[in-house]
């Protein structure tokens, strides 16, 4: 193959494309290469998801937790048990997630910002089924300060989900005000306004 072949192909390509088109092609190529390598796959996919997330909507169906729905426990990273029953009468943000889940990672910064704004007014219960060591390492690496818990008993069916992340915003009266499967932007205006009306 002659040396001039590639320069001729590049010339033909440039004549067909705009500068913006070339930039998009380069970005697509870089993303494609990054997705081939397992180490960068999680980072790339969570970044893409992060920039395509929307704020969750208020639940249309009126659903209240029963006494039974409060009967379960989680454990914090220091080994202290939290009985969900003790959260009655409080605004609760409940989230099920995992460190290996790109959509979970995508929404974490917005959860941290929501926590920064409301940590003194409501309860955050961020639940995983992973080991304490994995969760501690993740939290230290990412410098997140919201409380993370390990599931210690089966969660009630009302919180069951086929996928993660799964999030619930619960009123002091036990009403599920928001229910979202999949990544969402939790620090948006709609969420904050709803929380303020419940406080």
Secondary structure, 3 states (H helix, E strand, C coil): CCHHHHHHHHHHHHHHCCHHHHHHHHHHHHHHHHHHCHHHHHHHHHHHHHCCCCCCCCCCCCCECCCHHHCCEEEECCCCEEEHHHHCCCCEEEEECCCCCHHHHHHHHHHHHHHHHHCCCCEEEEEECCCHHHHHHHHHHHCCCCCEEEECCCCCHHHCCCCCCEEEEECCCCEEEEEEECCCCCCCHHHHHHHHHHC
